[in-house]
Amino acid sequence: MAEKIVSPGVFTNEIDQSFLPAAIADIGAVVIGPTVKGPALVPTIVTSYSDFQAKFGDTFSSGSTSLQYLTSHAAEQYLKNSDTLTVVRILEGSYAGATATVPTSSLSGVGYTGTAFTLTTLADGAIMNNSDTTARTNNILLSGSKHNIRWEVNTINKDKGTFTLMIRRGDDSIKRKQTLETFTGVGLDPNTNNYIGKVVGTQYNSIATDENGKPFLKLVGDYANRSKHVRVSNINDTIDYLDENGNVRKNEFTASYLPSSGSGSSNGGFTGGENGYAGFNSQGSIDTGSDGAGSGEYLFYEKITSTNMQGFNLTADAKGKSSYEEALDLLSNQDEYDINLVLAPGVISAEHPAIASKIIDMCEGRGDCFAILDPVLHSKNVIDATDEAEGRNSNYAAVYWPWIKIPDSQYAGTQRWVPPSVVLGGIFAFNDKVAHPWFAPAGLNRGGIDVAIQAERKLTQNDRDVLYDSNVNPIATFPGQGVTVFGQKTLQKKASALDRINVRRLLIKVKKFIASSSRFLVFEQNTAATRRRFLGIANPFLEQVQAQSGLSAFRVVMDESNNTPDTIDRNQLIGQLYLQPTRTAEFIVLDFTIQPTGASFPE
């Protein structure tokens, strides 16, 4: 509008109310725990179970036994109904990826062989080791497996200074190559676009410590990783390999600086991967005799103990405990890691109380995610479960009982006893898929555990009453309807709307949306127009939540009443949201009245 109006006329003004904030990206759970392979302590997003298997593996052999970590089972169940899962791999103690040196050809006349470049696996651990200096039939690596890799160089062009690098599966042969990645026409000249550092990548994450002693991920290296399996280092750069006429600079370089053709003396294998824990053998598998039990299964499923959880020691001063603590410290950064659910299958609240407490503290500190915890070990009873739950008080976490038996999808006919959190992530994902987070992830409609063969205990109504009264969500068994989650209480002791999971998750959803959308208003002018922009974002979203049965009523206030001149002078923009969550029908009371013949029914 014109700033000065003197004579009559028509004055126009544009009011743009079409601003639409970017939608919140898909938000999923995080699962924390040991895996067969993968980068340690680096939160990594997977989009399907096959993606999880490629990055973190699934099964491995331990002596004569083949097993999966509970992390793998939980990821499989969750990814049946979701396409976003963050995975944080735990490794006990120090760890490192495996490396392979790619040699150069001999320099003419001097008989010198150097290093063209070094490859390092992005995955950590001894399971990546497969270096084999013995020439075996068809170049098979003795320690090659589907979980590790090997390299090969071919198609060397000395006139152009290029070659092809192949990354193959560790258990293939020269006659049946299983190529995972191929980088064609790469070179060692950093001034070209096909420089191997740029094409493959040189970056990796290192754990650093801030001024408060908290860990954070520090990115090291110049070029982003394009390979899913390796990074490059120690590159023998040949700057300006070709002159202005496209010819090799014979006086300065020789084509022998290029890598030699083939897979080197180690047949393309890698070495130096490290777990840093004596409980693993040289291939990264559990040492089944390390606890004296003589059975790999003893370390995993129903025989978890306070000192041995899937091969890890989680007692007070153990390195396994510190690895979980580091992972949780990293995840506490909500600006970098967007999650709404936390799973740590294998961590038992009664046996590993410090880690369970830190999980709850992390969720409460972030204020935007919810934890599913397992209260007690296998073979415990109702009182054990209720005693553990009564010792905690938080509306950012829930516990379930009893354990359940599920089939192992990787081994036909094999069944495993697993803690409830292994499958509860899948129940939450299914609930969100067919309904919304503010619906209860429980009951016959959304709480059926289809994968369950049986529950450890068939609960009576009295059992369920005792459990629910102590904020333990029962896993019930109904004839003809199977194993079902039949509770949705948080661990909050005080009776309020937030003692229910659906209400807490409603608040998480609303807070995430409002916070994400409001970032667009930071550093904008603190005017009535800016406040209207906020209302134009918040009200339509909450109206949608209300229409989808999440809210009974709501009101958003952001005007002069809560944005006074003093508030504006402090550079603050204040908004208040009043919400009435829709309650669930958990207790259905039906009165059956028997009347005599001839009596009239009430209308």
C-alpha positions as CSV (number, residue, x, y, z in Angstrom):
1,M,0.0,0.0,0.0
2,A,1.2,3.5,-0.7
3,E,2.9,5.1,2.3
4,K,1.2,8.4,1.8
5,I,-2.5,8.8,0.8
6,V,-3.6,12.3,-0.1
7,S,-5.9,12.4,-3.1
8,P,-8.7,9.8,-3.8
9,G,-7.8,6.7,-5.7
10,V,-7.6,2.9,-5.5
11,F,-4.6,1.5,-3.7
12,T,-3.7,-2.2,-3.9
13,N,-1.8,-4.4,-1.3
14,E,-0.5,-7.9,-1.6
15,I,-0.9,-10.3,1.3
16,D,0.9,-13.6,0.6
17,Q,-0.7,-16.4,2.6
18,S,0.5,-19.1,0.3
19,F,3.7,-19.8,2.2
20,L,3.9,-23.5,2.9
21,P,6.6,-24.9,5.2
22,A,8.5,-27.9,4.0
23,A,6.9,-31.1,5.2
24,I,8.5,-33.1,7.9
25,A,10.6,-35.9,6.4
26,D,9.8,-39.5,7.3
27,I,10.8,-40.1,10.9
28,G,11.4,-43.5,12.2
29,A,12.8,-45.4,15.1
30,V,16.4,-46.0,16.1
31,V,17.7,-49.4,17.1
32,I,20.9,-49.6,19.2
33,G,22.8,-52.8,19.5
34,P,25.5,-55.2,18.1
35,T,25.4,-56.2,14.5
36,V,27.4,-58.6,12.3
37,K,29.2,-55.7,10.4
38,G,28.8,-52.1,9.6
39,P,30.2,-48.8,10.9
40,A,30.5,-48.7,14.6
41,L,28.7,-45.8,16.5
42,V,27.7,-44.1,13.3
43,P,23.9,-43.6,13.2
44,T,23.0,-44.9,9.7
45,I,19.6,-44.8,8.0
46,V,18.3,-48.0,6.3
47,T,15.2,-48.1,4.2
48,S,14.4,-51.8,4.1
49,Y,15.5,-55.0,5.7
50,S,17.5,-55.9,2.6
51,D,19.3,-52.6,3.0
52,F,19.9,-53.4,6.7
53,Q,21.3,-56.8,5.7
54,A,23.7,-55.2,3.1
55,K,25.0,-52.6,5.5
56,F,24.9,-54.5,8.8
57,G,24.6,-58.2,8.0
58,D,22.2,-60.7,9.5
59,T,23.4,-64.2,10.5
60,F,26.8,-65.4,11.5
61,S,28.3,-68.7,12.7
62,S,29.5,-69.1,16.2
63,G,31.1,-72.5,16.5
64,S,28.6,-75.0,15.2
65,T,25.7,-72.5,15.9
66,S,24.3,-69.9,13.5
67,L,22.7,-66.9,15.1
68,Q,21.3,-63.4,14.6
69,Y,21.7,-60.5,17.0
70,L,18.5,-59.3,18.6
71,T,19.2,-56.0,16.7
72,S,18.7,-57.9,13.4
73,H,15.4,-59.4,14.6
74,A,14.1,-56.0,15.8
75,A,15.1,-54.3,12.5
76,E,13.3,-57.0,10.5
77,Q,10.1,-56.6,12.5
78,Y,10.1,-52.8,12.4
79,L,10.9,-52.6,8.6
80,K,7.9,-54.7,7.7
81,N,5.8,-51.6,8.3
82,S,8.2,-48.7,7.9
83,D,10.8,-47.6,5.4
84,T,13.0,-45.5,7.8
85,L,15.1,-46.9,10.5
86,T,18.3,-45.5,12.1
87,V,20.8,-48.1,13.2
88,V,23.6,-47.6,15.7
89,R,26.0,-50.5,15.8
90,I,27.7,-51.2,19.2
91,L,31.2,-52.6,19.3
92,E,33.0,-53.2,22.6
93,G,36.3,-51.4,23.1
94,S,38.5,-50.2,20.3
95,Y,37.6,-51.0,16.7
96,A,38.8,-50.4,13.1
97,G,38.0,-51.2,9.5
98,A,40.1,-53.6,7.5
99,T,42.6,-52.3,4.9
100,A,44.1,-53.5,1.6
101,T,47.2,-52.0,-0.2
102,V,46.9,-51.8,-3.9
103,P,50.4,-51.9,-5.4
104,T,51.9,-50.1,-8.4
105,S,53.6,-51.8,-11.2
106,S,57.4,-52.0,-11.1
107,L,59.2,-48.8,-12.3
108,S,61.2,-49.6,-15.4
109,G,64.9,-50.1,-14.8
110,V,64.8,-49.8,-11.0
111,G,62.6,-52.8,-10.0
112,Y,60.6,-50.7,-7.5
113,T,57.1,-51.5,-6.4
114,G,55.2,-48.9,-4.4
115,T,51.6,-48.3,-3.2
116,A,49.1,-46.9,-5.7
117,F,46.5,-46.3,-3.0
118,T,45.0,-47.9,0.1
119,L,41.4,-49.2,0.5
120,T,39.7,-49.2,3.9
121,T,36.4,-50.8,4.6
122,L,33.6,-48.5,5.8
123,A,32.5,-51.4,8.0
124,D,34.4,-52.0,11.2
125,G,35.4,-55.2,12.9
126,A,37.4,-58.4,12.5
127,I,34.7,-60.0,10.3
128,M,36.0,-57.8,7.5
129,N,39.4,-59.6,7.5
130,N,40.0,-62.1,4.7
131,S,43.5,-61.5,3.4
132,D,44.9,-64.7,1.9
133,T,48.4,-65.0,0.5
134,T,48.0,-68.6,-0.5
135,A,46.9,-69.2,-4.1
136,R,43.8,-71.3,-3.8
137,T,41.7,-72.9,-6.5
138,N,39.8,-70.2,-8.4
139,N,41.3,-67.6,-6.0
140,I,38.8,-68.4,-3.3
141,L,39.6,-66.6,0.0
142,L,39.7,-69.0,3.0
143,S,38.0,-66.4,5.2
144,G,35.9,-64.8,2.5
145,S,32.2,-64.5,3.3
146,K,29.1,-62.7,2.3
147,H,29.8,-60.2,5.0
148,N,33.2,-59.0,3.7
149,I,34.7,-57.8,0.4
150,R,37.7,-58.1,-1.9
151,W,39.2,-55.8,-4.6
152,E,40.4,-56.1,-8.2
153,V,42.0,-53.7,-10.7
154,N,41.7,-54.2,-14.4
155,T,41.4,-52.4,-17.7
156,I,44.5,-50.3,-17.2
157,N,45.0,-47.6,-19.9
158,K,48.6,-46.3,-19.6
159,D,48.0,-43.7,-22.3
160,K,45.2,-42.0,-20.4
161,G,46.4,-42.9,-16.9
162,T,43.1,-44.7,-16.0
163,F,42.0,-48.0,-14.7
164,T,38.9,-49.8,-13.4
165,L,38.4,-50.7,-9.7
166,M,36.0,-53.5,-8.8
167,I,34.7,-54.3,-5.3
168,R,33.6,-57.9,-5.1
169,R,32.0,-60.1,-2.5
170,G,34.4,-61.8,-0.2
171,D,33.2,-65.3,-0.9
172,D,33.2,-65.2,-4.7
173,S,35.7,-66.9,-7.1
174,I,37.5,-65.8,-10.2
175,K,35.1,-67.9,-12.3
176,R,32.0,-66.6,-10.6
177,K,32.6,-63.1,-9.6
178,Q,30.0,-61.3,-7.6
179,T,30.7,-57.6,-8.2
180,L,29.2,-55.2,-5.7
181,E,30.6,-52.0,-7.2
182,T,32.6,-51.0,-10.3
183,F,34.4,-47.7,-10.7
184,T,35.4,-47.3,-14.4
185,G,38.1,-45.0,-15.8
186,V,39.4,-43.7,-12.5
187,G,42.9,-42.2,-12.2
188,L,45.5,-40.9,-9.7
189,D,45.6,-37.3,-11.0
190,P,43.8,-35.0,-8.5
191,N,43.3,-32.3,-11.1
192,T,40.9,-34.5,-13.1
193,N,37.2,-35.3,-12.4
194,N,37.9,-39.0,-12.5
195,Y,40.4,-38.8,-9.6
196,I,39.9,-41.9,-7.5
197,G,39.5,-39.9,-4.3
198,K,36.6,-38.0,-5.8
199,V,35.0,-41.0,-7.5
200,V,35.3,-43.4,-4.6
201,G,35.5,-41.1,-1.6
202,T,38.0,-40.4,1.2
203,Q,35.8,-39.4,4.1
204,Y,35.0,-41.2,7.4
205,N,33.6,-40.4,10.8
206,S,35.8,-40.2,13.8
207,I,34.6,-40.1,17.4
208,A,35.8,-36.8,19.0
209,T,35.1,-35.3,22.4
210,D,33.8,-31.8,23.0
211,E,34.7,-29.4,25.8
212,N,32.2,-31.1,28.1
213,G,33.6,-34.6,27.6
214,K,30.7,-35.6,25.3
215,P,31.3,-37.5,22.1
216,F,30.5,-36.3,18.7
217,L,31.1,-37.4,15.1
218,K,33.9,-35.6,13.3
219,L,34.0,-35.9,9.6
220,V,37.6,-36.5,8.3
221,G,38.6,-36.4,4.6
222,D,38.1,-34.2,1.6
223,Y,35.8,-36.1,-0.7
224,A,32.3,-37.5,0.1
225,N,31.9,-41.3,0.0
226,R,30.3,-42.6,-3.2
227,S,31.3,-46.2,-2.5
228,K,29.0,-48.1,-0.1
229,H,31.9,-50.3,1.0
230,V,35.3,-48.6,0.9
231,R,37.2,-45.3,1.2
232,V,40.5,-44.5,-0.4
233,S,43.6,-43.1,1.3
234,N,47.4,-42.9,0.7
235,I,46.9,-42.1,-2.9
236,N,50.1,-41.9,-5.0
237,D,49.0,-38.7,-6.7
238,T,50.3,-38.2,-10.3
239,I,49.6,-34.5,-10.7
240,D,49.1,-33.5,-14.3
241,Y,49.7,-37.0,-15.6
242,L,49.0,-35.8,-19.1
243,D,50.5,-32.7,-20.7
244,E,48.6,-30.1,-22.7
245,N,48.7,-32.3,-25.8
246,G,47.2,-35.3,-23.9
247,N,50.5,-37.2,-23.8
248,V,52.0,-38.8,-20.7
249,R,54.7,-36.6,-19.2
250,K,57.5,-39.2,-19.7
251,N,60.1,-37.1,-18.1
252,E,58.2,-36.8,-14.8
253,F,55.9,-39.8,-14.7
254,T,55.8,-43.3,-15.9
255,A,52.8,-45.4,-16.5
256,S,54.2,-47.8,-13.9
257,Y,52.8,-45.5,-11.2
258,L,49.4,-46.9,-12.0
259,P,48.2,-49.9,-10.0
260,S,49.2,-53.3,-11.3
261,S,46.5,-55.4,-12.9
262,G,44.9,-58.1,-10.7
263,S,44.3,-58.4,-7.0
264,G,47.8,-58.3,-5.5
265,S,49.5,-60.9,-3.4
266,S,46.6,-61.1,-1.0
267,N,44.1,-62.1,-3.7
268,G,42.2,-58.9,-3.1
269,G,41.6,-59.6,0.6
270,F,41.6,-57.1,3.5
271,T,43.3,-57.3,6.9
272,G,43.6,-55.3,10.1
273,G,39.9,-55.1,11.1
274,E,39.5,-55.0,14.8
275,N,36.8,-55.6,17.4
276,G,38.9,-54.9,20.5
277,Y,37.1,-57.5,22.6
278,A,38.5,-60.9,23.6
279,G,35.1,-62.4,23.5
280,F,35.2,-62.4,19.7
281,N,37.3,-64.7,17.6
282,S,39.6,-63.5,14.7
283,Q,36.6,-63.5,12.3
284,G,34.5,-61.4,14.5
285,S,32.1,-64.2,15.7
286,I,31.3,-64.8,19.4
287,D,33.7,-67.1,21.2
288,T,31.0,-69.5,22.4
289,G,33.2,-70.8,25.3
290,S,33.9,-67.3,26.7
291,D,31.3,-67.7,29.5
292,G,31.9,-71.3,30.1
293,A,28.5,-72.3,28.8
294,G,29.8,-73.9,25.6
295,S,26.8,-72.8,23.6
296,G,26.4,-69.7,21.4
297,E,22.7,-69.5,22.1
298,Y,23.5,-69.2,25.8
299,L,24.9,-65.7,25.1
300,F,21.9,-64.5,23.1
301,Y,18.3,-65.3,23.6
302,E,16.6,-66.3,26.8
303,K,19.9,-66.7,28.7
304,I,21.0,-63.1,28.7
305,T,22.6,-62.1,32.0
306,S,23.8,-59.0,33.7
307,T,27.4,-59.7,32.6
308,N,26.8,-61.2,29.2
309,M,24.4,-59.7,26.7
310,Q,25.0,-61.1,23.2
311,G,28.7,-61.3,24.0
312,F,28.9,-57.9,25.6
313,N,29.6,-57.1,29.2
314,L,27.3,-54.3,30.4
315,T,28.4,-54.1,34.0
316,A,29.3,-50.8,35.6
317,D,32.9,-50.4,34.4
318,A,32.7,-52.5,31.2
319,K,33.5,-51.2,27.8
320,G,30.2,-52.6,26.5
321,K,28.4,-50.2,28.8
322,S,30.5,-47.3,27.7
323,S,29.7,-48.1,24.0
324,Y,26.0,-47.8,24.7
325,E,26.5,-44.6,26.6
326,E,28.5,-43.1,23.7
327,A,25.7,-44.1,21.3
328,L,23.1,-42.4,23.5
329,D,25.2,-39.3,23.9
330,L,25.5,-39.0,20.1
331,L,21.7,-39.5,19.6
332,S,20.9,-36.8,22.2
333,N,21.6,-34.3,19.4
334,Q,18.1,-33.9,18.1
335,D,19.1,-31.4,15.4
336,E,21.2,-34.0,13.7
337,Y,19.3,-37.3,14.4
338,D,15.6,-37.2,13.8
339,I,14.0,-40.2,15.6
340,N,10.7,-40.8,17.4
341,L,11.2,-44.3,19.0
342,V,14.1,-45.9,20.7
343,L,14.8,-49.7,20.7
344,A,17.7,-51.4,22.5
345,P,16.8,-55.1,22.3
346,G,18.9,-57.1,24.7
347,V,19.2,-54.3,27.3
348,I,17.1,-55.5,30.3
349,S,16.1,-52.8,32.7
350,A,16.5,-55.0,35.8
351,E,19.9,-56.3,34.7
352,H,21.3,-53.2,33.0
353,P,19.7,-50.4,35.0
354,A,22.3,-47.7,34.2
355,I,21.8,-48.1,30.4
356,A,18.0,-48.3,30.7
357,S,18.1,-45.1,32.8
358,K,20.3,-43.3,30.2
359,I,17.9,-44.3,27.5
360,I,15.0,-42.7,29.4
361,D,17.1,-39.6,30.2
362,M,18.0,-39.2,26.5
363,C,14.3,-39.4,25.5
364,E,13.3,-36.9,28.2
365,G,16.2,-34.6,27.3
366,R,15.2,-34.5,23.6
367,G,11.5,-34.4,24.4
368,D,10.6,-35.9,21.0
369,C,11.1,-39.6,21.2
370,F,9.7,-42.6,23.1
371,A,11.5,-45.6,24.5
372,I,10.4,-49.3,24.6
373,L,12.2,-51.1,27.4
374,D,12.3,-54.8,28.5
375,P,11.8,-55.1,32.3
376,V,13.1,-58.5,33.2
377,L,14.9,-61.6,31.9
378,H,13.3,-64.7,30.5
379,S,11.8,-67.1,33.1
380,K,10.8,-64.3,35.5
381,N,7.3,-63.8,36.9
382,V,4.6,-61.2,37.3
383,I,6.0,-59.8,40.6
384,D,9.5,-59.5,39.1
385,A,8.1,-57.4,36.2
386,T,6.0,-55.2,38.4
387,D,8.8,-54.6,40.9
388,E,11.0,-53.3,38.1
389,A,8.4,-51.1,36.6
390,E,7.5,-49.5,39.9
391,G,11.1,-48.4,40.3
392,R,10.8,-46.1,37.3
393,N,8.7,-43.0,36.6
394,S,8.6,-41.4,33.2
395,N,6.0,-40.8,30.5
396,Y,8.7,-41.1,27.8
397,A,9.1,-44.9,28.2
398,A,7.0,-48.1,28.5
399,V,7.7,-51.7,29.4
400,Y,5.9,-54.9,28.2
401,W,5.8,-58.5,29.6
402,P,6.2,-61.5,29.0
403,W,8.8,-62.6,26.5
404,I,7.6,-64.2,23.3
405,K,8.7,-67.0,20.9
406,I,9.2,-66.1,17.2
407,P,10.5,-68.0,14.2
408,D,13.9,-67.2,12.9
409,S,13.3,-66.1,9.3
410,Q,16.8,-67.1,8.3
411,Y,16.6,-70.7,9.5
412,A,13.6,-72.7,8.7
413,G,12.1,-74.5,11.7
414,T,14.2,-72.6,14.2
415,Q,12.4,-70.7,17.0
416,R,13.7,-68.1,19.4
417,W,12.7,-66.6,22.7
418,V,13.0,-62.9,22.4
419,P,12.3,-59.9,24.7
420,P,9.1,-57.9,23.9
421,S,11.0,-54.9,22.4
422,V,12.1,-57.1,19.5
423,V,8.6,-57.1,18.1
424,L,7.0,-54.0,19.7
425,G,8.8,-51.7,17.3
426,G,7.0,-53.5,14.5
427,I,3.7,-53.0,16.4
428,F,4.3,-49.3,16.7
429,A,5.2,-49.0,13.0
430,F,2.1,-50.9,12.0
431,N,-0.1,-48.7,14.2
432,D,1.3,-45.6,12.5
433,K,0.9,-47.2,9.1
434,V,-2.8,-48.0,9.4
435,A,-3.7,-45.2,11.8
436,H,-1.7,-42.5,13.5
437,P,0.7,-42.1,16.4
438,W,-2.1,-40.8,18.6
439,F,-3.9,-44.1,18.3
440,A,-3.1,-46.8,20.9
441,P,-0.6,-49.4,19.6
442,A,-2.6,-52.2,21.4
443,G,-5.7,-54.3,21.1
444,L,-6.9,-56.8,18.5
445,N,-7.0,-54.2,15.7
446,R,-3.5,-52.8,15.9
447,G,-1.7,-54.8,18.7
448,G,-1.8,-58.3,17.3
449,I,1.7,-59.9,17.2
450,D,1.3,-62.0,14.1
451,V,4.8,-63.3,14.1
452,A,4.5,-64.7,17.7
453,I,4.3,-68.4,18.1
454,Q,3.4,-68.2,21.7
455,A,4.0,-66.0,24.8
456,E,6.2,-67.2,27.6
457,R,3.2,-67.0,29.9
458,K,-0.6,-67.1,29.2
459,L,-1.8,-64.3,31.4
460,T,-5.1,-64.5,33.4
461,Q,-7.3,-61.4,33.9
462,N,-5.9,-61.2,37.4
463,D,-2.3,-61.2,36.0
464,R,-3.2,-58.4,33.6
465,D,-4.8,-56.4,36.4
466,V,-1.6,-56.7,38.6
467,L,0.7,-55.8,35.7
468,Y,-1.4,-52.8,34.5
469,D,-1.8,-51.4,38.0
470,S,2.1,-51.2,38.1
471,N,2.4,-49.8,34.5
472,V,3.5,-53.0,32.9
473,N,1.7,-53.5,29.5
474,P,0.5,-57.1,29.3
475,I,1.1,-59.3,26.3
476,A,-2.0,-61.4,26.4
477,T,-3.0,-64.6,24.6
478,F,-6.6,-65.1,23.4
479,P,-8.0,-68.3,22.0
480,G,-8.4,-68.0,18.2
481,Q,-6.9,-64.5,18.2
482,G,-3.3,-65.1,19.2
483,V,-0.8,-63.1,21.1
484,T,-1.8,-59.5,21.5
485,V,-0.4,-56.3,23.1
486,F,-3.1,-55.5,25.7
487,G,-2.0,-52.3,27.3
488,Q,-0.7,-48.8,26.5
489,K,0.6,-47.3,29.7
490,T,3.7,-45.2,30.1
491,L,5.9,-45.6,33.2
492,Q,4.5,-42.4,34.7
493,K,3.2,-42.9,38.2
494,K,1.0,-39.8,38.5
495,A,-2.4,-40.3,36.9
496,S,-2.7,-37.8,34.0
497,A,-3.3,-37.9,30.2
498,L,0.4,-38.5,29.8
499,D,0.2,-41.9,31.5
500,R,-1.0,-43.2,28.2
501,I,1.3,-44.0,25.2
502,N,-1.0,-42.6,22.6
503,V,-1.1,-39.2,24.3
504,R,2.6,-39.0,24.8
505,R,3.2,-39.9,21.1
506,L,0.5,-37.3,20.1
507,L,2.5,-34.6,21.9
508,I,5.7,-35.8,20.2
509,K,4.2,-35.6,16.8
510,V,2.7,-32.2,17.4
511,K,5.9,-30.8,18.9
512,K,8.0,-32.1,16.1
513,F,5.8,-30.5,13.5
514,I,5.4,-27.2,15.2
515,A,9.2,-27.0,16.0
516,S,10.2,-27.9,12.5
517,S,7.7,-25.5,10.9
518,S,8.6,-22.6,13.2
519,R,12.2,-22.7,12.2
520,F,11.2,-20.7,9.1
521,L,10.2,-17.8,11.4
522,V,13.5,-17.5,13.2
523,F,15.1,-14.1,12.4
524,E,11.9,-12.8,10.8
525,Q,10.4,-9.5,11.9
526,N,8.4,-9.8,15.1
527,T,5.2,-8.3,13.8
528,A,1.6,-9.2,13.6
529,A,2.2,-10.6,10.0
530,T,4.8,-13.0,11.3
531,R,2.4,-14.2,14.1
532,R,-0.3,-14.7,11.5
533,R,2.1,-16.8,9.5
534,F,2.6,-19.0,12.6
535,L,-1.1,-19.4,13.1
536,G,-1.5,-20.2,9.4
537,I,0.9,-23.1,10.0
538,A,-0.3,-24.4,13.4
539,N,-4.1,-24.2,13.0
540,P,-4.5,-26.2,9.8
541,F,-2.2,-29.0,11.2
542,L,-4.1,-29.2,14.5
543,E,-7.4,-29.2,12.6
544,Q,-6.2,-32.2,10.7
545,V,-5.1,-34.0,13.8
546,Q,-8.6,-33.2,15.3
547,A,-10.3,-34.5,12.2
548,Q,-8.2,-37.7,12.5
549,S,-9.4,-38.3,16.1
550,G,-6.2,-37.1,17.8
551,L,-7.7,-34.0,19.6
552,S,-11.1,-33.3,21.1
553,A,-10.4,-29.5,21.0
554,F,-7.5,-27.1,20.7
555,R,-6.6,-23.4,20.8
556,V,-3.5,-21.6,19.6
557,V,-2.7,-18.2,21.0
558,M,0.0,-15.9,19.4
559,D,-1.1,-12.3,19.5
560,E,-0.6,-9.1,21.5
561,S,-1.8,-10.8,24.7
562,N,1.3,-13.0,25.0
563,N,3.6,-10.9,22.8
564,T,3.8,-7.6,24.8
565,P,6.2,-4.8,23.9
566,D,8.5,-6.2,26.7
567,T,8.5,-9.6,25.1
568,I,9.2,-8.2,21.6
569,D,12.1,-6.1,23.1
570,R,13.6,-9.4,24.4
571,N,13.5,-10.7,20.7
572,Q,11.0,-13.4,21.7
573,L,8.0,-14.6,19.8
574,I,5.6,-16.4,22.2
575,G,3.0,-18.9,21.3
576,Q,0.7,-21.0,23.5
577,L,-1.0,-24.2,22.4
578,Y,-3.9,-25.6,24.4
579,L,-4.7,-29.2,23.6
580,Q,-7.4,-31.7,24.7
581,P,-6.2,-35.2,23.6
582,T,-8.8,-37.7,22.6
583,R,-8.9,-40.5,25.2
584,T,-9.0,-44.2,24.3
585,A,-11.7,-46.6,25.5
586,E,-9.7,-49.0,27.5
587,F,-12.4,-50.1,29.9
588,I,-15.7,-51.0,28.3
589,V,-18.5,-51.5,30.9
590,L,-21.6,-53.3,29.6
591,D,-24.7,-53.6,31.8
592,F,-26.9,-56.5,31.0
593,T,-30.4,-56.0,32.6
594,I,-32.7,-59.0,32.8
595,Q,-36.4,-58.0,32.7
596,P,-39.6,-59.9,33.2
597,T,-41.9,-60.8,30.3
598,G,-44.0,-57.8,29.3
599,A,-41.6,-55.2,30.5
600,S,-41.0,-52.3,28.2
601,F,-37.4,-51.4,27.1
602,P,-36.1,-47.9,27.9
603,E,-35.7,-45.7,24.9
